[in-house]
Amino acid sequence: MNHSIPYRHPANPDTLQARFALRVVARLDEQAAQIAPDLAERLRFAREQALEKARAVRTANAQTATAPISVGASTLALGGPGDSSSLWVKIGSVLPLVALVGGLMLIQHWHTLAQIDAAAEIDAALLSDNLPPSAYSDPGFAEFLNAPRD
């Protein structure tokens, strides 16, 4: 006898979270009734202080977010003439370009060294191999040397 259980789609995650939250609230309410009155009063006081701090932080963030920002035309990109950090801003904006150019020069240098090393390997292999002198004048051998390596 084949008893198959029909596939049931999982519930909406928001619904699952709401159910879980309701269960947690119910358990907390059950346990809150068993707390001693002096401890309940201390918890209430701590909660009120935490809420007050949260409100203060929220209003401070709201004030800084809505504060008007004034930018003069001379301070847009690299600081104004009276800006004491203007030199550091200019150095900071040029430094990535210097690093990029330096990196490209190093890559070119390493690539050149790799080509020299490859040519030296081929020369060493040819000079240490037992080939007759007529092989060096063969046109096919010259083509073999000029062919790109994989």
Residue, then its C-alpha position, 0 to 999 in steps of 0.5 A: m500500500n503506497h501512502s504518499i503525503p502530498y507536497r506542501h509548500p512552505a509557509n511564507p517566511d513573514t508568516l513564520q516569523a510572525r508566528f515565532a514572534l507570537r510564541v516568544v511573546a507568549r513565553l515572555d508574558e508567562q515568565a514575566a508573571q513569575i518575576a519578583p516585583d523589585l526586579a520587574e521595577r529595575l527592568r522597567f527603569a532600564r527599559e525606559q533609559a534605553l528607550e530614552k537613549a535610542r530616541a536621543v540617538r535617533t534625533a541626533n541622526a535625523q538632525t545631522a542627516t537634514a543639516p544643510i551642506s554648503v560647498g563653495a565652488s573652490t572646495l568642490a574637488l581638491g579643497g579651497p585655498g584656505d583649507s589646511s588639508s588641501l595638500w593632503v587631499k591633492i596628494g590623496s587624489v594623485l596617489p592612485l594614479v602614481a600607483l597605477v603607472g608604477g604597477l604598469m611599469l613593473i608589469q612591463h619590466w617583468h614581462t621583458l625579463a620573462q622574454i629574456d629568460a625564455a630566449a636564454e632557455i632556448d639558447a642554452a637548450l640549443l647549445s647543449d644539444n647534439l645537433p650537426p652544424s648543418a641543422y643550424s642553417d636549415p630554413g625549417f629550423a629558423e622557422f621553428l625558432n621564430a614560431p611562438r611558444d604555447 
